[in-house]
Amino acid sequence: MIITSNRDTAEWLAMFDDVLLAQSAVDRFKNSAYDFVIEGESYRARLKPTIDASAPAPDAPAMKQKIHPRSRTRRRH
């Protein structure tokens, strides 16, 4: 099982309504878990489209490419 979060496990307790159940769940996750902390530049900033101010406005809004949910690779144009 892979669980990802942008919060430290110490902050998870505040996300649950019942503190006792939260503590039990977090204990079980942390007991046999491996922590991978990824630091560095976000890919979101690199993939964000840029706007060319000197270019003319587009005729239609940009549409996101539809990908079949079971497809593992994206097709590139």
Secondary structure as the mmCIF struct_conf table of DSSP 4:
data_model
#
loop_
_struct_conf.conf_type_id
_struct_conf.id
_struct_conf.beg_label_comp_id
_struct_conf.beg_label_asym_id
_struct_conf.beg_label_seq_id
_struct_conf.end_label_comp_id
_struct_conf.end_label_asym_id
_struct_conf.end_label_seq_id
BEND BEND1 ASN A 6 ARG A 7
HELX_RH_3T_P HELX_RH_3T_P1 THR A 9 MET A 15
BEND BEND2 PHE A 16 ASP A 17
HELX_RH_AL_P HELX_RH_AL_P1 VAL A 19 ASN A 31
TURN_TY1_P TURN_TY1_P1 SER A 32 SER A 32
BEND BEND3 GLY A 40 GLY A 40
HELX_RH_AL_P HELX_RH_AL_P2 TYR A 43 LEU A 47
BEND BEND4 LYS A 48 LYS A 48
HELX_LH_PP_P HELX_LH_PP_P1 PRO A 49 THR A 50
TURN_TY1_P TURN_TY1_P2 ALA A 53 SER A 54
BEND BEND5 ALA A 55 ALA A 55
HELX_LH_PP_P HELX_LH_PP_P2 PRO A 56 PRO A 58
BEND BEND6 ASP A 59 ALA A 60
HELX_LH_PP_P HELX_LH_PP_P3 LYS A 64 LYS A 66
TURN_TY1_P TURN_TY1_P3 PRO A 69 ARG A 70
BEND BEND7 THR A 73 THR A 73
#
